[in-house]
Amino acid sequence: MSFEIQELPDVIKIVTLLELQDKKSAPSQRLRERLDHICGRDTCIDASEFDEALTEMTAEGLVTVDEVGVVELTSSGVLLSGEWENLFVGAEPVLEIITGLTDGSITGLVVVLSSYLTRLDVSHTIFATLLTLASVALTNFSSFFLGGKTEDLSDMISLQRIINFSLDDIPDKGQRERSLRLVSRLFRMFRKDLNKSNVKAAVVSGVTTFLAGIIPIALYLYLPDPIDLIVSLGFVTVVVGVFLVRYRSKKTRVHWRITLAETVVIIVIAVAASLILGQGT
């Protein structure tokens, strides 16, 4: 199957792959009903067109169909359906967790070092903790909810325009109109999923940020001296080293030493700025 959508059977294949992404298998009749549901009151496809698309998917090694009509994704089908889902929704569930863990733990580190170097008492440290972590958690929440939503919608609109431009080359007017209608309603459906995904990502990121910052600070406040600072810094080192440095270097394809050096510089600047502001007040 070509990754480019050029005709109605290509659209049918994509809808089928997306429907099978979570279930991995489903009766062909249910897939046919799903297409009708996306089309709405208008008839976008008929049974022969669906059967033709299913036959092509079987020949391409994307699905298998047993004797009772159950359609199941092959390993190639699972891979391709995942790629299409990423294009439509753009969900990366691990990203918000990584962001929350790293931002929260680094914020906790700044509070711990600032409290230790300035000899803040427990009450002032708790106040600084709640104020700082709340602001960082809210920032991450708004970033994923508003910024992520805007970026994802922009990507989705661009993708829809590309697909529509490709489908405009279909010579048959009736098939072209049905293809465009089906694609339009498919994107409308995914916009709702995108909104849910952004809300979930924002909540997960905000909560993870707050919890990841609370842990090192709680270790510092409630463990005896000097083990309190050692354990707290050790926790942050593990979180930053495993999640931030390793994940970011892997995603950006930058050597981990460069990522580590950048992270250390950011932490030093943040702590220095915190200390300067603290002395100024």
C-alpha positions as CSV (number, residue, x, y, z in Angstrom):
1,M,0.0,0.0,0.0
2,S,1.3,3.4,-1.0
3,F,1.5,5.9,1.9
4,E,0.0,8.5,-0.5
5,I,-3.8,8.6,-0.7
6,Q,-4.8,8.8,-4.4
7,E,-8.2,7.2,-4.7
8,L,-11.2,6.0,-2.7
9,P,-9.9,2.5,-1.9
10,D,-6.9,4.1,-0.2
11,V,-9.2,6.0,2.0
12,I,-11.1,2.8,2.9
13,K,-7.9,1.1,3.7
14,I,-6.8,3.9,6.1
15,V,-10.1,3.9,7.9
16,T,-9.9,0.1,8.3
17,L,-6.4,0.2,9.6
18,L,-7.2,2.9,12.1
19,E,-10.3,1.0,13.3
20,L,-8.2,-2.1,13.8
21,Q,-5.3,-0.2,15.5
22,D,-6.7,-0.9,19.1
23,K,-8.7,-4.1,18.5
24,K,-6.2,-5.7,16.2
25,S,-9.1,-7.8,14.8
26,A,-12.8,-7.3,14.0
27,P,-15.6,-8.8,11.9
28,S,-15.7,-7.4,8.4
29,Q,-19.3,-6.5,8.9
30,R,-18.4,-4.3,11.9
31,L,-15.7,-2.5,9.8
32,R,-18.3,-1.9,7.1
33,E,-20.7,-0.5,9.7
34,R,-17.9,1.8,11.0
35,L,-17.4,3.2,7.5
36,D,-21.1,3.9,7.2
37,H,-21.1,5.6,10.6
38,I,-18.3,7.9,9.5
39,C,-20.1,8.7,6.3
40,G,-23.2,9.6,8.2
41,R,-26.5,9.8,6.4
42,D,-24.8,10.0,3.0
43,T,-23.5,6.8,1.3
44,C,-19.8,7.1,0.8
45,I,-19.1,3.6,-0.3
46,D,-20.9,0.4,-1.2
47,A,-20.2,-3.2,-0.3
48,S,-18.3,-4.0,-3.5
49,E,-15.8,-1.1,-2.9
50,F,-15.2,-2.2,0.7
51,D,-14.6,-5.8,-0.4
52,E,-12.2,-4.6,-3.1
53,A,-10.2,-2.6,-0.6
54,L,-10.1,-5.6,1.8
55,T,-8.9,-7.9,-1.0
56,E,-6.1,-5.4,-1.8
57,M,-5.1,-5.2,1.8
58,T,-4.9,-9.0,2.1
59,A,-2.8,-9.2,-1.1
60,E,-0.5,-6.5,0.3
61,G,0.0,-8.5,3.5
62,L,-1.6,-5.9,5.8
63,V,-4.5,-8.1,7.0
64,T,-5.8,-11.6,7.0
65,V,-9.4,-12.7,6.7
66,D,-10.5,-16.0,8.1
67,E,-13.4,-18.2,6.9
68,V,-16.0,-16.5,9.2
69,G,-15.0,-13.0,8.0
70,V,-12.9,-11.8,10.9
71,V,-10.3,-9.3,9.7
72,E,-7.0,-9.3,11.7
73,L,-3.9,-7.1,11.3
74,T,-0.6,-8.6,10.3
75,S,2.7,-7.3,11.8
76,S,3.0,-5.1,8.8
77,G,-0.5,-3.9,9.3
78,V,0.1,-3.1,12.9
79,L,3.1,-1.0,12.0
80,L,1.4,0.9,9.2
81,S,-1.8,1.5,11.3
82,G,0.4,2.9,14.1
83,E,2.1,5.3,11.7
84,W,-1.3,6.5,10.4
85,E,-2.6,7.0,13.9
86,N,0.5,9.1,14.8
87,L,-0.1,11.2,11.7
88,F,-3.8,11.9,12.6
89,V,-3.5,12.2,16.4
90,G,0.2,12.8,17.0
91,A,0.0,11.2,20.4
92,E,3.2,10.4,22.2
93,P,2.0,9.3,25.7
94,V,5.5,9.0,27.2
95,L,6.3,12.6,26.4
96,E,4.1,14.3,29.0
97,I,5.4,11.8,31.7
98,I,9.0,12.6,30.7
99,T,8.4,16.3,30.8
100,G,6.6,16.1,34.1
101,L,9.4,14.0,35.7
102,T,12.2,16.1,34.5
103,D,10.7,19.6,35.1
104,G,9.4,18.5,38.5
105,S,12.6,16.9,39.7
106,I,14.8,19.9,38.4
107,T,12.4,22.3,40.2
108,G,12.7,20.2,43.3
109,L,16.5,20.3,43.0
110,V,16.5,24.1,42.7
111,V,14.3,24.4,45.9
112,V,16.5,21.9,47.8
113,L,19.8,23.5,46.9
114,S,18.4,27.0,47.5
115,S,17.0,26.0,50.9
116,Y,20.3,24.3,51.9
117,L,22.6,27.1,50.8
118,T,20.4,29.9,52.3
119,R,19.5,27.9,55.4
120,L,15.8,28.3,55.1
121,D,13.6,26.8,57.8
122,V,11.1,24.1,57.1
123,S,8.0,26.5,56.9
124,H,9.7,28.8,54.4
125,T,10.9,25.8,52.4
126,I,7.4,24.3,52.2
127,F,6.0,27.7,51.1
128,A,8.6,28.0,48.4
129,T,8.0,24.4,47.3
130,L,4.2,24.8,46.9
131,L,4.6,28.2,45.2
132,T,7.3,27.0,42.8
133,L,5.9,23.6,41.9
134,A,2.4,24.9,41.4
135,S,3.6,27.5,38.9
136,V,5.7,24.9,37.0
137,A,2.9,22.4,37.0
138,L,0.4,24.9,35.7
139,T,2.9,26.0,33.1
140,N,3.3,22.4,31.9
141,F,-0.5,21.9,32.0
142,S,-1.2,25.0,29.8
143,S,1.7,24.1,27.5
144,F,0.3,20.7,26.7
145,F,-3.4,21.8,26.7
146,L,-3.1,25.0,24.7
147,G,0.2,24.8,22.9
148,G,-0.1,21.1,22.1
149,K,-3.7,21.6,20.8
150,T,-2.8,24.5,18.6
151,E,0.2,22.6,17.1
152,D,-1.7,19.4,16.6
153,L,-4.6,21.1,14.9
154,S,-2.2,22.9,12.6
155,D,-0.6,19.7,11.7
156,M,-3.9,18.0,11.1
157,I,-5.2,20.8,8.9
158,S,-2.0,20.6,6.8
159,L,-2.3,16.8,6.5
160,Q,-6.0,17.2,5.4
161,R,-5.0,19.7,2.7
162,I,-2.3,17.4,1.4
163,I,-4.8,14.5,1.2
164,N,-7.5,16.6,-0.4
165,F,-5.0,17.9,-3.0
166,S,-4.1,14.3,-3.9
167,L,-7.7,13.2,-4.1
168,D,-8.6,16.1,-6.4
169,D,-6.8,14.2,-9.2
170,I,-9.4,11.4,-9.2
171,P,-11.0,11.6,-12.7
172,D,-14.4,10.2,-11.6
173,K,-16.4,13.1,-10.1
174,G,-18.7,10.9,-8.0
175,Q,-15.8,8.9,-6.5
176,R,-13.8,12.1,-5.9
177,E,-16.7,13.7,-4.0
178,R,-17.3,10.6,-1.9
179,S,-13.6,10.3,-1.1
180,L,-13.4,14.0,0.0
181,R,-16.5,13.6,2.1
182,L,-15.2,10.5,3.8
183,V,-11.8,12.2,4.5
184,S,-13.5,15.3,5.8
185,R,-15.6,13.3,8.3
186,L,-12.7,11.2,9.3
187,F,-10.7,14.3,10.3
188,R,-13.7,15.7,12.1
189,M,-13.8,12.5,14.2
190,F,-10.1,12.7,15.0
191,R,-10.4,16.3,16.1
192,K,-12.6,15.1,19.0
193,D,-10.0,12.5,19.8
194,L,-7.3,15.1,19.6
195,N,-9.1,17.3,22.2
196,K,-9.4,14.4,24.6
197,S,-5.8,13.5,24.1
198,N,-4.6,17.0,24.8
199,V,-6.6,17.2,28.0
200,K,-5.3,13.9,29.2
201,A,-1.7,14.9,28.3
202,A,-2.1,18.2,30.2
203,V,-3.4,16.6,33.3
204,V,-0.8,13.9,33.3
205,S,2.0,16.4,32.8
206,G,0.8,18.7,35.5
207,V,0.3,16.0,38.1
208,T,3.6,14.3,37.3
209,T,5.5,17.6,37.5
210,F,4.1,18.3,41.0
211,L,4.7,14.8,42.3
212,A,8.2,14.6,40.9
213,G,9.1,17.8,42.6
214,I,7.5,16.9,46.0
215,I,9.5,13.7,46.4
216,P,13.1,15.1,46.5
217,I,11.9,18.0,48.7
218,A,10.1,15.7,51.1
219,L,13.3,13.5,51.3
220,Y,15.3,16.6,52.1
221,L,13.0,17.9,54.8
222,Y,12.2,14.6,56.6
223,L,15.4,12.6,56.5
224,P,18.2,13.2,59.0
225,D,21.2,15.4,58.2
226,P,23.4,14.8,56.2
227,I,21.7,11.9,54.5
228,D,18.8,14.1,53.5
229,L,20.7,16.1,50.9
230,I,22.5,13.0,49.6
231,V,19.3,11.0,49.0
232,S,17.5,14.0,47.6
233,L,20.2,14.8,45.1
234,G,20.6,11.1,44.3
235,F,16.9,10.9,43.4
236,V,17.1,13.9,41.1
237,T,20.3,12.6,39.5
238,V,18.6,9.3,38.6
239,V,15.5,10.9,37.2
240,V,17.3,13.5,35.2
241,G,19.9,11.0,34.0
242,V,17.6,8.3,33.0
243,F,14.6,10.2,31.7
244,L,15.8,13.6,30.5
245,V,19.3,12.9,29.2
246,R,18.7,9.5,27.8
247,Y,15.3,10.2,26.3
248,R,16.2,13.6,24.9
249,S,19.5,12.4,23.4
250,K,17.7,9.5,21.8
251,K,15.0,11.6,20.3
252,T,17.2,14.4,19.1
253,R,20.0,12.0,18.1
254,V,22.5,14.1,20.0
255,H,25.2,12.4,22.1
256,W,24.2,12.0,25.7
257,R,27.3,13.9,26.9
258,I,26.2,17.0,25.1
259,T,22.7,16.7,26.5
260,L,24.1,16.1,30.0
261,A,26.3,19.2,29.7
262,E,23.3,21.3,28.6
263,T,21.2,20.0,31.4
264,V,23.9,20.8,34.0
265,V,24.3,24.3,32.7
266,I,20.5,24.9,32.9
267,I,20.5,23.6,36.5
268,V,23.4,25.8,37.5
269,I,21.8,28.9,36.0
270,A,18.5,28.1,37.6
271,V,20.0,27.6,41.1
272,A,22.2,30.8,40.7
273,A,19.2,32.9,39.7
274,S,17.2,31.5,42.6
275,L,19.9,32.4,45.1
276,I,20.4,35.9,43.6
277,L,16.7,36.6,43.8
278,G,16.6,35.1,47.3
279,Q,19.3,37.4,48.5
280,G,17.7,40.4,46.9
281,T,14.5,39.9,48.9
